[in-house]
């Protein structure tokens, strides 16, 4: 079975793919958005939507913002609770709220958020959406790319690869994950977790046994909680750690966390997933193929956040294709995608990688938390660095560490 030729085929209808499709919807291009699953489908994730997600929703226009505010089930979050290796707690209450939103961030299960974005794309007459369509092989020529799928052949001038951490298209392009730049994660949904902070905060617990990773507890609507743990893959291999076993041990036996799960009920077994981290700059353009989202390793090396960055990559990929098609030198504009995405998120990834490396020094992390709790000015500086990604670069300034280590 053959399908008509498209200008753009987007493989993967998660946040990166659906966002790309929505930015192409009025371009006059023939766009196909395909996914191997049928929506709604679950995606193993922390379910937290940061201010970056709000920024990208704003870029999609006021109607999308209004629809998002009406979408359910989600809850608003007011900030982040950090727990240091010595169990010192720091609550950062965020103040910045994106236009059109009511809170700095939200917790919105991916099964619903991805469905929300996919519905926006599938309801548009200029976007053809296809579910249960798995890519089996790829053939690239000078004029077009041909995808052999479970639903026949698709031919397109450009491909946007948004097919996730185990992207078949990224593998076709020769991209291989390196363990120091890959994280392993587990997630489990619970009911009955106690001690959730109010106002609603997302919790990051940097326990000594999880460094350079952390345990998270994110409250969800209807009394649910998303609980998980992430750790760099090279550390997991080096220490021969079973992530699931360590996670279960922490939940049931750690003196700091296990009391909160005494009356909790798990709704699923722990589910594992890989996270390609943005700590290594990769080539993202391979002829007419552009990599986005997890396929492009758009994941913060420190926090593990990927949804907002995936949407950023989808937007910039769509814009790069539009510019390429209206240019006498289309490949020049297409290759600009590498630079434009790095310009948008590269400095944040670099800084977050440095922060990840600092987790090798848990005493310094403890010192940061204690300093912030004793100094309102320093705590406010940390808040600004979280709210404005450009301010993260201050972590690269040696003077900041003098300030941290200076006597209280």
TAPE-V549455 format. One record per backbone hydrogen bond with DSSP energy under -1.0 kcal/mol. CO is the residue of the C=O (numbers start at 1). NH is the residue of the N-H. E is the energy in kcal/mol with one decimal. If there is no record, write none. Layout:
BEGIN
[[CO;NH;E] [CO;NH;E]]
END
This chain:
BEGIN
[[1;153;-1.9] [6;157;-1.2] [7;158;-1.6] [8;32;-2.3] [9;160;-2.3] [10;34;-2.8] [11;162;-2.8] [14;18;-2.9] [15;19;-1.7] [16;20;-2.2] [17;21;-2.3] [18;22;-2.3] [19;23;-1.8] [24;27;-1.9] [30;7;-1.8] [30;8;-2.3] [31;128;-2.6] [32;10;-3.5] [33;130;-2.3] [34;12;-3.3] [35;133;-2.5] [37;132;-1.7] [47;108;-2.3] [49;106;-2.1] [50;54;-1.4] [51;55;-2.3] [52;56;-2.2] [53;57;-2.6] [54;58;-2.1] [55;59;-1.6] [58;61;-1.3] [61;65;-1.8] [62;66;-2.6] [63;67;-2.3] [64;68;-2.6] [65;69;-2.3] [66;70;-1.2] [75;107;-2.7] [77;105;-1.1] [78;94;-2.6] [79;202;-2.1] [80;92;-3.0] [81;204;-2.8] [82;90;-2.8] [83;206;-2.8] [84;87;-2.6] [88;84;-2.9] [90;82;-3.2] [92;80;-2.0] [98;101;-2.1] [105;77;-2.6] [106;49;-3.5] [107;75;-1.9] [109;112;-1.8] [109;113;-2.5] [110;114;-2.3] [112;116;-2.3] [113;117;-2.1] [114;118;-2.7] [115;119;-2.7] [116;120;-1.6] [117;121;-1.9] [118;122;-3.1] [119;123;-1.8] [121;124;-1.5] [124;127;-1.5] [128;33;-3.1] [130;35;-2.0] [134;150;-1.7] [137;148;-2.5] [139;146;-3.1] [144;141;-2.5] [145;156;-2.3] [146;139;-2.4] [147;154;-2.2] [148;136;-3.5] [148;137;-1.6] [149;152;-1.7] [152;149;-2.2] [153;3;-1.4] [154;147;-3.3] [155;6;-3.0] [156;145;-3.4] [158;9;-2.2] [159;290;-2.7] [160;11;-2.5] [161;292;-2.6] [164;167;-1.4] [167;171;-1.7] [168;172;-1.8] [169;173;-1.7] [170;175;-2.6] [171;174;-1.7] [178;181;-2.3] [179;182;-1.6] [179;234;-1.1] [181;277;-2.1] [182;233;-3.6] [183;275;-2.8] [184;231;-2.5] [185;273;-2.2] [186;229;-2.0] [187;271;-2.7] [188;227;-2.4] [189;267;-2.9] [190;225;-1.9] [191;265;-2.7] [200;78;-3.0] [202;81;-3.3] [203;217;-1.7] [204;83;-2.4] [205;207;-1.4] [205;215;-2.6] [207;210;-1.9] [210;213;-2.5] [214;230;-2.0] [215;205;-3.5] [216;228;-1.9] [217;203;-2.0] [218;226;-3.2] [221;224;-1.2] [224;220;-2.9] [225;190;-2.3] [226;218;-2.8] [227;188;-2.6] [228;216;-2.7] [229;186;-2.2] [230;214;-1.2] [231;184;-3.0] [232;236;-2.0] [233;237;-2.4] [234;238;-2.6] [235;239;-2.6] [236;241;-2.4] [242;246;-2.7] [243;247;-2.6] [244;248;-2.5] [245;249;-2.3] [246;250;-2.4] [247;251;-2.4] [248;252;-2.1] [249;253;-2.5] [250;254;-1.4] [254;258;-2.7] [257;260;-1.6] [258;261;-1.9] [259;262;-1.1] [260;194;-2.0] [265;191;-2.2] [271;187;-1.9] [273;185;-2.3] [275;183;-2.8] [284;291;-2.6] [286;289;-1.4] [288;159;-2.4] [289;286;-2.8] [290;161;-3.2] [292;295;-1.1] [293;296;-1.4] [293;298;-1.7] [294;297;-1.5] [297;299;-1.4] [299;278;-3.1] [300;304;-1.8] [305;300;-2.9] [306;310;-2.3] [307;311;-2.1] [308;312;-2.1] [309;313;-2.4] [310;314;-2.3] [311;315;-2.3] [312;316;-2.5] [313;317;-2.4] [314;318;-2.1] [315;319;-2.3] [316;320;-2.3] [317;321;-2.0] [318;322;-2.2] [319;323;-2.3] [320;324;-2.2] [321;325;-2.3] [324;327;-1.4] [329;333;-1.2] [330;334;-2.2] [331;335;-2.5] [334;337;-1.5] [336;340;-3.0] [337;341;-2.6] [338;342;-1.9] [339;343;-2.6] [340;344;-1.7] [341;345;-2.6] [342;346;-2.4] [345;349;-2.1] [346;350;-2.4] [347;351;-2.4] [348;352;-2.6] [349;353;-2.1] [350;354;-1.8] [351;355;-2.3] [352;356;-2.5] [353;357;-2.1] [354;358;-1.6] [356;359;-1.1] [357;360;-1.6] [358;361;-2.3] [361;364;-1.2] [361;365;-1.4] [362;366;-2.5] [363;367;-2.2] [364;368;-2.3] [365;369;-2.1] [366;370;-2.7] [367;371;-2.8] [368;372;-2.4] [369;373;-1.9] [370;374;-1.3] [371;375;-1.9] [375;379;-2.5] [376;380;-2.2] [377;381;-1.7] [378;382;-2.1] [379;383;-2.1] [380;384;-2.3] [381;385;-2.0] [382;386;-1.6] [383;387;-2.6] [384;388;-2.5] [388;391;-2.1] [389;392;-1.6] [390;393;-1.1] [391;394;-1.8] [392;395;-2.5] [393;396;-2.0] [394;397;-1.6] [397;400;-1.7] [398;402;-1.4] [399;403;-1.9] [400;404;-1.9] [401;405;-2.5] [402;406;-1.4]]
END
